[in-house]
Amino acid sequence: MIKMKNILVGVDLAAGDRLVSNELAPSTVEAIERALWIAKLNSARLQLFFSLDIGARAQQSIQADANASSTVLGEAERVLGGLVDRVKEQGIEASYRVTFGKSWIEIIRQVLREDSDLVIVGGNQRSVLERLFIGSTGMNLLRSCPCPVWVTHPPRANSHEAILVGHDLTEVGDLALELGAKIAELHQAPLHVVHVVEAVQVNAAKPLDALAAAGEETRQAARAHIASQLEQFKLAKPAEVQVVEGSPDEVLRDQIEQHDIALLVMGTLARGGIEGLLIGNTAERLLPKISCSVLAVKPANFQTPITLD
């Protein structure tokens, strides 16, 4: 069972050429709203976190100059403090922290310090043409953060709150379905589950009907695995489950477009024996090209390459 008691929200206060602004980007507003929703449901505590991503010389200058410190750090603390006060008014335990450094690295270090259960950050709309929104901070967190990461994107006008779970039938896939189905249950949202199997290899030594039977057996086993998990949830309507052949990244992208998916939930794994990396080519090809929010779940043995040193 995935815990959701200690939630870290990465807040981006930069806007244009301003290091700190009190006008939050829509994706950051969405991240905070999602965090509030989860916190209320789980009696969780929130920490709003902002890291000034500037060079060492600029950092030293700000820290050495009392006026600059008051202008930049003080403004960041004022903005986050105001947000925390509004959160507390809703009966949620909350705090904030402002620091220096590369945002995704400092977020992971804070996760390690606080033993966070979930990180929520807003994505960046980097290219309207290609609909790239995750950005470097989100992608690096998806690759390297040891706890689940939710990269939010503001819902499109007239869009449905449909949820898609990419299930690989592994333990981490089970966790992804557990989390995706729970969110769908709470939101009363449509749930879609897809498992992608490799195309059956033609083998001259085996009759085609035997290969077809083996493929159908594999698909039936996958459906049974998913159905047994879904029995514990009370969904607004039965989940739509598909077991299909093809390229995982292409299948998931097609599903996102076809069903107007608002949130993709998927598991991540270490790749090629290297600690702290996201699933290989599937995610690397898919995630920068989708317009929905993404919630990535990590296996229990996931190890981040970031340390507190």
Contacts in CASP RR format, 6 or more apart in sequence:
PFRMAT RR
TARGET T0000
AUTHOR 0000-0000-0000
METHOD contacts of the structure
MODEL  1
MIKMKNILVGVDLAAGDRLVSNELAPSTVEAIERALWIAKLNSARLQLFF
SLDIGARAQQSIQADANASSTVLGEAERVLGGLVDRVKEQGIEASYRVTF
GKSWIEIIRQVLREDSDLVIVGGNQRSVLERLFIGSTGMNLLRSCPCPVW
VTHPPRANSHEAILVGHDLTEVGDLALELGAKIAELHQAPLHVVHVVEAV
QVNAAKPLDALAAAGEETRQAARAHIASQLEQFKLAKPAEVQVVEGSPDE
VLRDQIEQHDIALLVMGTLARGGIEGLLIGNTAERLLPKISCSVLAVKPA
NFQTPITLD
1 178 0 8 1.000
2 117 0 8 1.000
2 148 0 8 1.000
2 175 0 8 1.000
2 178 0 8 1.000
2 179 0 8 1.000
2 297 0 8 1.000
3 117 0 8 1.000
4 38 0 8 1.000
4 41 0 8 1.000
4 42 0 8 1.000
4 44 0 8 1.000
4 117 0 8 1.000
4 118 0 8 1.000
5 42 0 8 1.000
5 43 0 8 1.000
5 44 0 8 1.000
5 45 0 8 1.000
5 117 0 8 1.000
6 44 0 8 1.000
6 45 0 8 1.000
6 47 0 8 1.000
6 114 0 8 1.000
6 115 0 8 1.000
6 116 0 8 1.000
6 117 0 8 1.000
6 118 0 8 1.000
7 35 0 8 1.000
7 38 0 8 1.000
7 39 0 8 1.000
7 44 0 8 1.000
7 45 0 8 1.000
7 46 0 8 1.000
7 47 0 8 1.000
7 116 0 8 1.000
7 117 0 8 1.000
7 118 0 8 1.000
7 119 0 8 1.000
7 120 0 8 1.000
8 46 0 8 1.000
8 47 0 8 1.000
8 49 0 8 1.000
8 107 0 8 1.000
8 110 0 8 1.000
8 111 0 8 1.000
8 114 0 8 1.000
8 116 0 8 1.000
8 118 0 8 1.000
8 119 0 8 1.000
8 120 0 8 1.000
9 31 0 8 1.000
9 32 0 8 1.000
9 35 0 8 1.000
9 46 0 8 1.000
9 47 0 8 1.000
9 48 0 8 1.000
9 49 0 8 1.000
9 119 0 8 1.000
9 120 0 8 1.000
9 121 0 8 1.000
10 28 0 8 1.000
10 31 0 8 1.000
10 48 0 8 1.000
10 49 0 8 1.000
10 50 0 8 1.000
10 103 0 8 1.000
10 107 0 8 1.000
10 119 0 8 1.000
10 120 0 8 1.000
10 121 0 8 1.000
10 122 0 8 1.000
11 24 0 8 1.000
11 28 0 8 1.000
11 31 0 8 1.000
11 32 0 8 1.000
11 48 0 8 1.000
11 49 0 8 1.000
11 50 0 8 1.000
11 80 0 8 1.000
11 83 0 8 1.000
12 24 0 8 1.000
12 25 0 8 1.000
12 28 0 8 1.000
12 50 0 8 1.000
12 103 0 8 1.000
12 121 0 8 1.000
12 122 0 8 1.000
12 137 0 8 1.000
13 19 0 8 1.000
13 20 0 8 1.000
13 21 0 8 1.000
13 22 0 8 1.000
13 24 0 8 1.000
13 50 0 8 1.000
13 76 0 8 1.000
13 79 0 8 1.000
13 80 0 8 1.000
14 20 0 8 1.000
14 21 0 8 1.000
14 53 0 8 1.000
15 21 0 8 1.000
15 23 0 8 1.000
15 25 0 8 1.000
19 52 0 8 1.000
19 54 0 8 1.000
19 72 0 8 1.000
20 52 0 8 1.000
20 72 0 8 1.000
20 75 0 8 1.000
20 76 0 8 1.000
20 79 0 8 1.000
21 79 0 8 1.000
22 75 0 8 1.000
22 79 0 8 1.000
24 32 0 8 1.000
25 122 0 8 1.000
25 124 0 8 1.000
26 154 0 8 1.000
27 122 0 8 1.000
27 123 0 8 1.000
27 124 0 8 1.000
27 125 0 8 1.000
27 133 0 8 1.000
27 152 0 8 1.000
27 153 0 8 1.000
27 154 0 8 1.000
28 121 0 8 1.000
28 122 0 8 1.000
29 154 0 8 1.000
30 122 0 8 1.000
30 152 0 8 1.000
30 153 0 8 1.000
30 154 0 8 1.000
30 155 0 8 1.000
30 293 0 8 1.000
31 120 0 8 1.000
31 121 0 8 1.000
31 122 0 8 1.000
31 123 0 8 1.000
31 150 0 8 1.000
31 152 0 8 1.000
32 48 0 8 1.000
32 83 0 8 1.000
32 120 0 8 1.000
34 120 0 8 1.000
34 150 0 8 1.000
34 152 0 8 1.000
35 46 0 8 1.000
35 120 0 8 1.000
36 46 0 8 1.000
36 87 0 8 1.000
36 90 0 8 1.000
36 92 0 8 1.000
38 44 0 8 1.000
38 118 0 8 1.000
38 120 0 8 1.000
39 45 0 8 1.000
39 46 0 8 1.000
39 87 0 8 1.000
39 92 0 8 1.000
40 90 0 8 1.000
40 92 0 8 1.000
41 186 0 8 1.000
44 92 0 8 1.000
44 117 0 8 1.000
45 92 0 8 1.000
45 93 0 8 1.000
45 94 0 8 1.000
45 95 0 8 1.000
46 87 0 8 1.000
46 92 0 8 1.000
46 93 0 8 1.000
46 94 0 8 1.000
46 95 0 8 1.000
47 94 0 8 1.000
47 95 0 8 1.000
47 96 0 8 1.000
47 97 0 8 1.000
47 110 0 8 1.000
47 114 0 8 1.000
47 116 0 8 1.000
48 80 0 8 1.000
48 81 0 8 1.000
48 83 0 8 1.000
48 84 0 8 1.000
48 87 0 8 1.000
48 94 0 8 1.000
48 95 0 8 1.000
48 96 0 8 1.000
48 97 0 8 1.000
49 96 0 8 1.000
49 97 0 8 1.000
49 99 0 8 1.000
49 106 0 8 1.000
49 107 0 8 1.000
49 110 0 8 1.000
50 76 0 8 1.000
50 80 0 8 1.000
50 96 0 8 1.000
50 97 0 8 1.000
50 98 0 8 1.000
50 99 0 8 1.000
51 98 0 8 1.000
51 99 0 8 1.000
51 100 0 8 1.000
51 101 0 8 1.000
51 102 0 8 1.000
51 103 0 8 1.000
51 106 0 8 1.000
51 107 0 8 1.000
52 59 0 8 1.000
52 62 0 8 1.000
52 72 0 8 1.000
52 73 0 8 1.000
52 76 0 8 1.000
52 98 0 8 1.000
52 99 0 8 1.000
52 100 0 8 1.000
52 101 0 8 1.000
53 101 0 8 1.000
53 102 0 8 1.000
53 103 0 8 1.000
54 62 0 8 1.000
54 100 0 8 1.000
54 101 0 8 1.000
59 100 0 8 1.000
59 101 0 8 1.000
61 68 0 8 1.000
62 68 0 8 1.000
62 69 0 8 1.000
62 72 0 8 1.000
62 73 0 8 1.000
63 69 0 8 1.000
73 98 0 8 1.000
76 98 0 8 1.000
77 96 0 8 1.000
77 98 0 8 1.000
80 96 0 8 1.000
80 98 0 8 1.000
81 96 0 8 1.000
83 96 0 8 1.000
84 94 0 8 1.000
84 95 0 8 1.000
84 96 0 8 1.000
87 94 0 8 1.000
88 94 0 8 1.000
97 110 0 8 1.000
99 106 0 8 1.000
99 110 0 8 1.000
100 106 0 8 1.000
103 137 0 8 1.000
104 136 0 8 1.000
104 137 0 8 1.000
104 138 0 8 1.000
104 140 0 8 1.000
104 141 0 8 1.000
104 144 0 8 1.000
104 145 0 8 1.000
105 140 0 8 1.000
105 306 0 8 1.000
107 119 0 8 1.000
107 121 0 8 1.000
107 137 0 8 1.000
107 141 0 8 1.000
107 145 0 8 1.000
108 141 0 8 1.000
108 144 0 8 1.000
108 145 0 8 1.000
108 146 0 8 1.000
108 304 0 8 1.000
108 306 0 8 1.000
109 306 0 8 1.000
109 308 0 8 1.000
110 116 0 8 1.000
111 119 0 8 1.000
111 145 0 8 1.000
111 146 0 8 1.000
111 147 0 8 1.000
112 146 0 8 1.000
112 304 0 8 1.000
112 306 0 8 1.000
112 307 0 8 1.000
112 308 0 8 1.000
113 308 0 8 1.000
116 147 0 8 1.000
117 147 0 8 1.000
117 148 0 8 1.000
118 147 0 8 1.000
118 148 0 8 1.000
118 149 0 8 1.000
118 150 0 8 1.000
119 141 0 8 1.000
119 145 0 8 1.000
119 147 0 8 1.000
119 148 0 8 1.000
119 149 0 8 1.000
119 150 0 8 1.000
120 149 0 8 1.000
120 150 0 8 1.000
120 152 0 8 1.000
121 137 0 8 1.000
121 138 0 8 1.000
121 141 0 8 1.000
121 149 0 8 1.000
121 150 0 8 1.000
121 151 0 8 1.000
121 152 0 8 1.000
122 138 0 8 1.000
122 151 0 8 1.000
122 152 0 8 1.000
122 153 0 8 1.000
123 133 0 8 1.000
123 134 0 8 1.000
123 135 0 8 1.000
123 137 0 8 1.000
123 138 0 8 1.000
123 151 0 8 1.000
123 152 0 8 1.000
123 153 0 8 1.000
124 133 0 8 1.000
124 134 0 8 1.000
124 135 0 8 1.000
124 137 0 8 1.000
125 132 0 8 1.000
125 133 0 8 1.000
125 153 0 8 1.000
126 132 0 8 1.000
126 133 0 8 1.000
126 135 0 8 1.000
130 288 0 8 1.000
130 289 0 8 1.000
131 289 0 8 1.000
131 290 0 8 1.000
131 291 0 8 1.000
132 288 0 8 1.000
132 289 0 8 1.000
133 153 0 8 1.000
133 291 0 8 1.000
134 142 0 8 1.000
134 151 0 8 1.000
134 287 0 8 1.000
134 288 0 8 1.000
134 294 0 8 1.000
135 288 0 8 1.000
138 149 0 8 1.000
138 151 0 8 1.000
139 287 0 8 1.000
139 288 0 8 1.000
141 149 0 8 1.000
141 151 0 8 1.000
142 149 0 8 1.000
142 151 0 8 1.000
142 268 0 8 1.000
142 278 0 8 1.000
142 283 0 8 1.000
142 287 0 8 1.000
142 294 0 8 1.000
142 296 0 8 1.000
143 276 0 8 1.000
143 277 0 8 1.000
143 278 0 8 1.000
144 276 0 8 1.000
144 277 0 8 1.000
144 304 0 8 1.000
144 305 0 8 1.000
144 306 0 8 1.000
145 298 0 8 1.000
145 304 0 8 1.000
146 276 0 8 1.000
146 298 0 8 1.000
146 302 0 8 1.000
146 303 0 8 1.000
146 304 0 8 1.000
147 298 0 8 1.000
148 179 0 8 1.000
148 295 0 8 1.000
148 296 0 8 1.000
148 297 0 8 1.000
148 298 0 8 1.000
149 294 0 8 1.000
149 295 0 8 1.000
149 296 0 8 1.000
150 293 0 8 1.000
150 294 0 8 1.000
150 295 0 8 1.000
150 296 0 8 1.000
151 293 0 8 1.000
151 294 0 8 1.000
151 295 0 8 1.000
151 296 0 8 1.000
152 293 0 8 1.000
153 291 0 8 1.000
153 292 0 8 1.000
153 293 0 8 1.000
155 161 0 8 1.000
155 262 0 8 1.000
156 260 0 8 1.000
156 291 0 8 1.000
159 260 0 8 1.000
159 262 0 8 1.000
160 189 0 8 1.000
160 190 0 8 1.000
160 260 0 8 1.000
160 262 0 8 1.000
161 187 0 8 1.000
161 189 0 8 1.000
161 190 0 8 1.000
161 262 0 8 1.000
161 263 0 8 1.000
162 189 0 8 1.000
162 190 0 8 1.000
162 191 0 8 1.000
162 192 0 8 1.000
162 259 0 8 1.000
162 260 0 8 1.000
162 261 0 8 1.000
162 262 0 8 1.000
162 263 0 8 1.000
163 180 0 8 1.000
163 183 0 8 1.000
163 184 0 8 1.000
163 187 0 8 1.000
163 189 0 8 1.000
163 190 0 8 1.000
163 191 0 8 1.000
163 192 0 8 1.000
163 261 0 8 1.000
163 262 0 8 1.000
163 263 0 8 1.000
163 264 0 8 1.000
163 265 0 8 1.000
164 192 0 8 1.000
164 193 0 8 1.000
164 194 0 8 1.000
164 252 0 8 1.000
164 255 0 8 1.000
164 256 0 8 1.000
164 259 0 8 1.000
164 261 0 8 1.000
164 263 0 8 1.000
164 264 0 8 1.000
164 265 0 8 1.000
164 292 0 8 1.000
165 173 0 8 1.000
165 176 0 8 1.000
165 177 0 8 1.000
165 180 0 8 1.000
165 181 0 8 1.000
165 191 0 8 1.000
165 192 0 8 1.000
165 193 0 8 1.000
165 194 0 8 1.000
165 264 0 8 1.000
165 265 0 8 1.000
165 266 0 8 1.000
166 173 0 8 1.000
166 176 0 8 1.000
166 177 0 8 1.000
166 193 0 8 1.000
166 194 0 8 1.000
166 195 0 8 1.000
166 196 0 8 1.000
166 252 0 8 1.000
166 264 0 8 1.000
166 265 0 8 1.000
166 266 0 8 1.000
166 267 0 8 1.000
167 173 0 8 1.000
167 174 0 8 1.000
167 176 0 8 1.000
167 177 0 8 1.000
167 193 0 8 1.000
167 194 0 8 1.000
167 195 0 8 1.000
167 226 0 8 1.000
168 195 0 8 1.000
168 196 0 8 1.000
168 267 0 8 1.000
169 195 0 8 1.000
169 222 0 8 1.000
169 225 0 8 1.000
170 269 0 8 1.000
170 299 0 8 1.000
171 299 0 8 1.000
171 300 0 8 1.000
172 267 0 8 1.000
172 268 0 8 1.000
172 269 0 8 1.000
172 297 0 8 1.000
172 298 0 8 1.000
172 299 0 8 1.000
173 266 0 8 1.000
173 267 0 8 1.000
173 297 0 8 1.000
174 229 0 8 1.000
175 267 0 8 1.000
175 297 0 8 1.000
175 299 0 8 1.000
176 265 0 8 1.000
176 266 0 8 1.000
176 267 0 8 1.000
176 295 0 8 1.000
176 297 0 8 1.000
177 193 0 8 1.000
177 226 0 8 1.000
177 229 0 8 1.000
177 230 0 8 1.000
177 265 0 8 1.000
178 229 0 8 1.000
179 265 0 8 1.000
179 295 0 8 1.000
179 297 0 8 1.000
180 191 0 8 1.000
180 263 0 8 1.000
180 265 0 8 1.000
180 295 0 8 1.000
181 191 0 8 1.000
181 229 0 8 1.000
181 230 0 8 1.000
181 233 0 8 1.000
181 235 0 8 1.000
181 239 0 8 1.000
182 233 0 8 1.000
183 189 0 8 1.000
183 263 0 8 1.000
183 265 0 8 1.000
183 295 0 8 1.000
184 190 0 8 1.000
184 191 0 8 1.000
184 233 0 8 1.000
184 235 0 8 1.000
184 236 0 8 1.000
184 239 0 8 1.000
185 233 0 8 1.000
185 234 0 8 1.000
185 235 0 8 1.000
188 236 0 8 1.000
189 236 0 8 1.000
189 262 0 8 1.000
190 236 0 8 1.000
190 237 0 8 1.000
190 240 0 8 1.000
190 259 0 8 1.000
191 235 0 8 1.000
191 239 0 8 1.000
191 240 0 8 1.000
192 239 0 8 1.000
192 240 0 8 1.000
192 241 0 8 1.000
192 242 0 8 1.000
192 255 0 8 1.000
192 259 0 8 1.000
192 261 0 8 1.000
193 226 0 8 1.000
193 230 0 8 1.000
193 239 0 8 1.000
193 240 0 8 1.000
193 241 0 8 1.000
193 242 0 8 1.000
194 241 0 8 1.000
194 242 0 8 1.000
194 243 0 8 1.000
194 244 0 8 1.000
194 251 0 8 1.000
194 252 0 8 1.000
194 255 0 8 1.000
195 222 0 8 1.000
195 226 0 8 1.000
195 241 0 8 1.000
195 242 0 8 1.000
195 243 0 8 1.000
195 244 0 8 1.000
196 243 0 8 1.000
196 244 0 8 1.000
196 245 0 8 1.000
196 246 0 8 1.000
196 247 0 8 1.000
196 248 0 8 1.000
196 251 0 8 1.000
196 252 0 8 1.000
197 215 0 8 1.000
197 218 0 8 1.000
197 219 0 8 1.000
197 222 0 8 1.000
197 243 0 8 1.000
197 244 0 8 1.000
197 245 0 8 1.000
197 246 0 8 1.000
198 245 0 8 1.000
198 246 0 8 1.000
199 245 0 8 1.000
199 246 0 8 1.000
200 211 0 8 1.000
200 212 0 8 1.000
200 214 0 8 1.000
200 215 0 8 1.000
200 245 0 8 1.000
202 208 0 8 1.000
202 211 0 8 1.000
203 211 0 8 1.000
219 243 0 8 1.000
222 243 0 8 1.000
223 241 0 8 1.000
223 243 0 8 1.000
226 241 0 8 1.000
227 241 0 8 1.000
230 239 0 8 1.000
230 241 0 8 1.000
240 259 0 8 1.000
242 255 0 8 1.000
244 251 0 8 1.000
248 282 0 8 1.000
248 286 0 8 1.000
249 281 0 8 1.000
249 282 0 8 1.000
249 283 0 8 1.000
249 285 0 8 1.000
249 286 0 8 1.000
252 264 0 8 1.000
252 266 0 8 1.000
252 282 0 8 1.000
252 286 0 8 1.000
253 286 0 8 1.000
253 289 0 8 1.000
253 290 0 8 1.000
255 261 0 8 1.000
256 264 0 8 1.000
256 290 0 8 1.000
256 291 0 8 1.000
256 292 0 8 1.000
261 292 0 8 1.000
262 292 0 8 1.000
262 293 0 8 1.000
263 292 0 8 1.000
263 293 0 8 1.000
263 294 0 8 1.000
263 295 0 8 1.000
264 290 0 8 1.000
264 292 0 8 1.000
264 293 0 8 1.000
264 294 0 8 1.000
264 295 0 8 1.000
265 294 0 8 1.000
265 295 0 8 1.000
265 296 0 8 1.000
265 297 0 8 1.000
266 279 0 8 1.000
266 283 0 8 1.000
266 294 0 8 1.000
266 295 0 8 1.000
266 296 0 8 1.000
266 297 0 8 1.000
267 279 0 8 1.000
267 296 0 8 1.000
267 297 0 8 1.000
267 298 0 8 1.000
267 299 0 8 1.000
268 278 0 8 1.000
268 279 0 8 1.000
268 283 0 8 1.000
268 296 0 8 1.000
268 297 0 8 1.000
268 298 0 8 1.000
268 299 0 8 1.000
268 302 0 8 1.000
269 278 0 8 1.000
269 279 0 8 1.000
269 299 0 8 1.000
269 302 0 8 1.000
270 276 0 8 1.000
270 277 0 8 1.000
270 299 0 8 1.000
270 301 0 8 1.000
270 302 0 8 1.000
270 303 0 8 1.000
271 277 0 8 1.000
271 278 0 8 1.000
271 279 0 8 1.000
271 280 0 8 1.000
275 303 0 8 1.000
275 304 0 8 1.000
275 305 0 8 1.000
276 302 0 8 1.000
276 303 0 8 1.000
276 304 0 8 1.000
276 305 0 8 1.000
278 284 0 8 1.000
278 296 0 8 1.000
287 294 0 8 1.000
END
